[in-house]
Amino acid sequence: MTFNEAIENYGTDKPDLRYDMQLIDVIDIFANSTNEIFSSIASDLKTNRIKAIKVTG
């Protein structure tokens, strides 16, 4: 795994691969949000990102 892949997918250069806790892009969810903070970030898709960790149990 390259440095850029690690940062893009895990947010760190030393990911703990024992757990599949990859970051996923959720900017499209917030693009139409009524929350002004998130919708303003999501309005510029080229420079901004909103990522989250999907946790299932």
C-alpha positions in Angstrom: 0.0 0.0 0.0 1.4 3.4 -1.0 1.5 6.4 1.4 -1.2 8.1 -0.7 -3.5 5.1 -0.6 -3.1 4.8 3.2 -3.9 8.4 3.8 -6.8 8.4 1.3 -8.4 5.2 2.7 -7.5 5.3 6.4 -6.5 8.8 7.2 -3.1 7.7 8.6 0.2 6.4 7.2 0.1 3.4 9.6 -3.4 1.9 9.4 -4.4 -1.0 11.6 -5.4 -3.4 8.9 -6.8 -5.9 11.4 -10.1 -4.0 11.2 -11.7 -3.0 8.0 -12.3 0.6 9.0 -11.8 2.5 5.8 -12.9 6.1 5.3 -15.8 6.4 2.8 -16.7 9.6 0.9 -20.1 10.9 2.0 -20.0 14.4 0.5 -22.9 13.6 -1.8 -25.1 12.9 1.2 -24.4 16.4 2.6 -24.6 18.3 -0.7 -28.4 18.8 -0.2 -28.2 19.1 3.6 -30.0 21.8 5.4 -27.0 22.1 7.8 -25.2 25.1 6.4 -21.8 24.0 7.6 -21.9 20.7 5.7 -23.7 22.0 2.6 -21.2 24.8 2.2 -18.3 22.4 2.3 -20.1 20.0 -0.1 -20.7 22.8 -2.6 -17.1 22.7 -3.7 -16.4 19.1 -4.8 -13.0 19.8 -6.3 -11.2 20.9 -3.1 -13.4 19.8 -0.2 -14.2 16.3 1.2 -16.4 14.9 3.8 -15.4 11.4 4.8 -16.7 9.0 7.5 -16.0 5.6 8.9 -18.8 3.0 8.4 -19.2 1.1 11.6 -21.3 -2.1 11.7 -21.9 -4.2 14.7 
